[in-house]
């Protein structure tokens, strides 16, 4: 064996020895670290175990026995949950003043009197030929109450009729003349036709024509027409001769009184 071979073998052995030494050092170092970690864990768990035992002991001490009375105290209400106290009532004092109130002057307001506005409601007319009544509202004519009631003018005419009825009978009872006083003081007809109608009414009561409504009315142009029921005639056109006779007698009686 040469010197070179011995040198190589020596170097290899030295390398192997170094590797083995390193492995041994690593193994020893790792074992110590694991032991230190276990010791640290045990040391950390020791206070928890001691505190747990202490809590168990305190719970056993605080837990009442069977023969001991248990007293439960209500926990104080937190300040946030407590009802707020009502604000203090501030009393205000009214100061009395001796100052006199100024007198207010009375001012009378005068409103200007405007012109009276009159609104036409309806016209009541009579047909000269037939003697029928006709109600005219604007350009519309109604010859019967049924026609007027189904029209748009009925409300206005109805209100006017009610107001007219109040106007005719609206006087106070104290101001009205009693029926006996009216009989004592009969109203005298003013016009010639009204005077003749008054005489005609008494004559019809004593004749066979008492059930007929006969009266004289004034026609256009100062003419006189005879109204028999709802029909209007000129005197010469009255179809009943008895009615003509009664009218002549009434006119003659009126002329005698003049």
C-alpha positions as CSV (number, residue, x, y, z in Angstrom):
1,X,0.0,0.0,0.0
2,X,1.4,3.3,-1.1
3,X,1.5,6.5,0.8
4,X,-1.2,8.1,-1.4
5,X,-3.7,5.4,-0.7
6,X,-3.2,5.8,3.0
7,X,-3.7,9.5,2.7
8,X,-7.0,9.1,0.9
9,X,-8.2,6.5,3.5
10,X,-7.3,8.9,6.3
11,X,-9.2,11.8,4.7
12,X,-12.3,9.6,4.2
13,X,-12.2,8.4,7.8
14,X,-11.9,11.9,9.1
15,X,-15.0,13.0,7.0
16,X,-17.0,10.1,8.3
17,X,-16.0,11.0,11.9
18,X,-17.1,14.6,11.4
19,X,-20.5,13.5,9.9
20,X,-21.1,11.2,12.9
21,X,-20.1,13.9,15.3
22,X,-22.5,16.3,13.7
23,X,-25.4,13.8,13.8
24,X,-24.7,13.1,17.4
25,X,-24.8,16.8,18.2
26,X,-28.0,17.3,16.3
27,X,-29.7,14.4,18.1
28,X,-28.7,15.7,21.5
29,X,-29.7,19.2,20.7
30,X,-33.2,18.1,19.4
31,X,-33.9,16.1,22.5
32,X,-33.1,18.9,24.8
33,X,-35.3,21.3,22.9
34,X,-38.2,18.8,23.1
35,X,-37.7,18.5,26.8
36,X,-37.6,22.2,27.3
37,X,-40.9,22.6,25.2
38,X,-42.6,19.9,27.4
39,X,-41.4,21.6,30.5
40,X,-42.7,25.0,29.3
41,X,-46.1,23.5,28.5
42,X,-46.3,21.9,31.9
43,X,-45.2,25.2,33.5
44,X,-47.9,27.1,31.6
45,X,-50.6,24.5,32.4
46,X,-49.8,24.5,36.1
47,X,-51.3,28.0,36.8
48,X,-54.5,27.1,34.9
49,X,-54.9,24.0,36.9
50,X,-54.3,25.8,40.2
51,X,-56.9,28.6,39.2
52,X,-59.4,25.9,38.2
53,X,-59.0,24.2,41.6
54,X,-59.4,27.5,43.3
55,X,-62.6,28.3,41.4
56,X,-64.0,24.9,42.2
57,X,-63.2,25.5,45.9
58,X,-64.8,28.9,45.9
59,X,-67.9,27.6,44.1
60,X,-68.3,24.8,46.7
61,X,-67.9,27.4,49.4
62,X,-70.4,29.8,47.8
63,X,-73.0,27.1,47.0
64,X,-75.5,27.0,49.9
65,X,-76.2,23.8,51.8
66,X,-79.6,22.3,52.1
67,X,-80.2,23.6,55.7
68,X,-79.1,27.1,54.8
69,X,-81.5,29.8,53.7
70,X,-80.9,31.3,50.3
71,X,-81.3,35.1,50.0
72,X,-81.6,36.6,46.6
73,X,-80.8,40.2,46.2
74,X,-81.9,42.1,43.2
75,X,-79.2,43.5,41.1
76,X,-79.2,47.3,40.9
77,X,-80.8,48.7,37.8
78,X,-78.2,50.1,35.5
79,X,-78.1,53.8,35.2
80,X,-78.8,53.7,31.5
81,X,-82.0,51.5,32.0
82,X,-83.4,53.5,34.9
83,X,-86.2,55.9,34.1
84,X,-85.1,59.5,33.7
85,X,-86.2,61.8,36.4
86,X,-88.7,64.4,35.4
87,X,-87.3,67.8,34.9
88,X,-87.8,70.1,37.8
89,X,-90.9,72.3,37.6
90,X,-89.9,75.9,37.4
91,X,-92.4,78.1,39.0
92,X,-92.8,81.5,37.3
93,X,-94.1,84.4,39.2
94,X,-96.4,86.7,37.4
95,X,-95.6,90.3,37.9
96,X,-98.5,92.6,38.4
97,X,-98.4,95.9,36.7
98,X,-100.3,98.9,37.8
99,X,-100.2,100.4,34.3
100,X,-103.7,101.3,32.9
101,X,-104.6,99.9,29.5
102,X,-105.1,102.6,26.9
103,X,-108.7,103.2,25.9
104,X,-109.5,102.0,22.4
105,X,-111.4,104.3,20.1
106,X,-114.5,102.9,18.4
107,X,-114.4,103.4,14.7
108,X,-117.6,103.0,12.8
109,X,-117.2,101.7,9.3
110,X,-119.5,102.9,6.7
111,X,-120.0,100.7,3.7
112,X,-121.1,102.3,0.4
113,X,-124.6,101.3,-0.5
114,X,-124.6,99.7,-3.9
115,X,-127.4,99.4,-6.3
116,X,-129.8,96.6,-5.7
117,X,-129.4,93.8,-8.2
118,X,-132.6,92.0,-9.2
119,X,-132.5,88.6,-10.9
120,X,-135.5,87.5,-12.9
121,X,-136.5,84.0,-11.9
122,X,-139.7,83.1,-13.9
123,X,-142.6,84.8,-15.5
124,X,-146.2,83.6,-14.8
125,X,-148.5,84.2,-17.8
126,X,-151.9,83.2,-18.9
127,X,-152.9,82.1,-22.4
128,X,-155.5,84.6,-23.6
129,X,-157.2,82.1,-25.8
130,X,-157.4,79.1,-23.5
131,X,-156.9,80.7,-20.1
132,X,-154.1,78.2,-19.2
133,X,-151.3,79.3,-17.0
134,X,-147.8,79.3,-18.5
135,X,-144.5,79.5,-16.6
136,X,-141.7,81.0,-18.6
137,X,-138.1,80.6,-17.4
138,X,-135.8,82.3,-19.8
139,X,-136.7,81.2,-23.3
140,X,-138.4,78.0,-22.0
141,X,-142.1,77.7,-21.5
142,X,-143.9,75.1,-19.3
143,X,-147.6,74.6,-19.7
144,X,-147.9,72.0,-16.9
145,X,-146.3,71.2,-13.5
146,X,-145.1,67.8,-14.7
147,X,-143.0,69.5,-17.5
148,X,-141.5,71.9,-15.0
149,X,-140.7,69.2,-12.4
150,X,-138.6,67.1,-14.8
151,X,-136.6,70.1,-16.1
152,X,-133.4,71.7,-14.9
153,X,-135.4,74.9,-13.9
154,X,-137.5,73.1,-11.2
155,X,-135.1,73.7,-8.3
156,X,-134.8,77.4,-8.9
157,X,-138.6,77.8,-9.4
158,X,-139.4,75.6,-6.4
159,X,-137.2,77.7,-4.1
160,X,-138.8,80.9,-5.4
161,X,-142.3,79.4,-4.7
162,X,-141.3,78.6,-1.1
163,X,-139.9,82.1,-0.7
164,X,-143.1,83.6,-2.2
165,X,-145.2,81.5,0.2
166,X,-143.2,82.8,3.1
167,X,-143.5,86.3,1.8
168,X,-147.2,86.1,1.5
169,X,-147.8,84.4,4.9
170,X,-144.7,85.7,6.7
171,X,-146.4,88.4,8.8
172,X,-146.4,87.9,12.6
173,X,-149.6,86.5,14.1
174,X,-149.9,89.5,16.3
175,X,-150.0,91.7,13.2
176,X,-152.5,89.7,11.3
177,X,-156.2,90.6,11.3
178,X,-158.4,87.8,12.7
179,X,-161.0,86.2,10.6
180,X,-163.8,87.9,12.6
181,X,-162.2,91.4,12.0
182,X,-162.0,90.6,8.3
183,X,-165.7,89.8,8.2
184,X,-166.4,93.0,10.0
185,X,-164.2,95.0,7.6
186,X,-164.6,93.6,4.1
187,X,-162.0,94.6,1.5
188,X,-163.5,96.8,-1.1
189,X,-162.6,96.0,-4.7
190,X,-160.5,98.7,-6.3
191,X,-161.1,98.3,-10.1
192,X,-164.3,98.0,-12.0
193,X,-163.6,94.4,-13.0
194,X,-163.0,93.3,-9.4
195,X,-166.2,95.0,-8.3
196,X,-168.2,93.2,-11.1
197,X,-166.5,89.9,-10.1
198,X,-167.6,90.4,-6.5
199,X,-171.3,91.0,-7.6
200,X,-170.9,88.0,-10.0
201,X,-169.8,85.7,-7.2
202,X,-172.9,86.4,-5.2
203,X,-175.2,86.0,-8.2
204,X,-173.6,82.6,-9.1
205,X,-174.2,81.4,-5.5
206,X,-178.0,81.9,-6.1
207,X,-178.1,80.4,-9.6
208,X,-177.7,77.1,-11.3
209,X,-174.1,78.0,-12.3
210,X,-172.8,78.1,-8.8
211,X,-170.4,75.1,-9.4
212,X,-168.7,76.9,-12.3
213,X,-165.6,79.1,-11.9
214,X,-166.6,82.2,-13.8
215,X,-164.9,85.5,-13.5
216,X,-163.9,88.5,-15.6
217,X,-160.2,89.3,-16.4
218,X,-158.6,92.2,-18.1
219,X,-157.2,91.4,-21.5
220,X,-154.6,93.2,-23.6
221,X,-155.5,96.7,-24.8
222,X,-158.0,97.2,-21.9
223,X,-160.5,94.6,-23.2
224,X,-162.5,92.4,-20.9
225,X,-162.5,88.6,-21.3
226,X,-164.6,85.9,-19.5
227,X,-162.7,83.1,-17.8
228,X,-164.7,79.9,-17.5
229,X,-162.7,77.4,-15.6
230,X,-159.3,77.4,-17.5
231,X,-160.8,78.7,-20.8
232,X,-160.8,82.3,-21.8
233,X,-163.5,83.8,-24.1
234,X,-164.5,87.1,-25.4
235,X,-168.0,88.0,-24.0
236,X,-169.7,87.4,-27.3
237,X,-167.9,84.0,-27.7
238,X,-169.1,82.5,-24.4
239,X,-170.8,79.3,-25.6
240,X,-173.3,79.1,-22.6
241,X,-176.1,81.6,-22.8
242,X,-176.9,81.3,-19.1
243,X,-173.4,82.5,-18.3
244,X,-173.8,85.4,-20.6
245,X,-177.1,86.3,-18.8
246,X,-175.5,86.1,-15.3
247,X,-172.7,88.4,-16.5
248,X,-175.1,90.9,-17.9
249,X,-177.0,91.0,-14.6
250,X,-173.8,91.5,-12.7
251,X,-172.8,94.4,-15.0
252,X,-176.3,96.0,-14.6
253,X,-176.1,95.7,-10.8
254,X,-172.7,97.4,-10.8
255,X,-174.0,100.3,-13.0
256,X,-176.9,100.8,-10.5
257,X,-174.5,101.2,-7.6
258,X,-172.5,103.8,-9.4
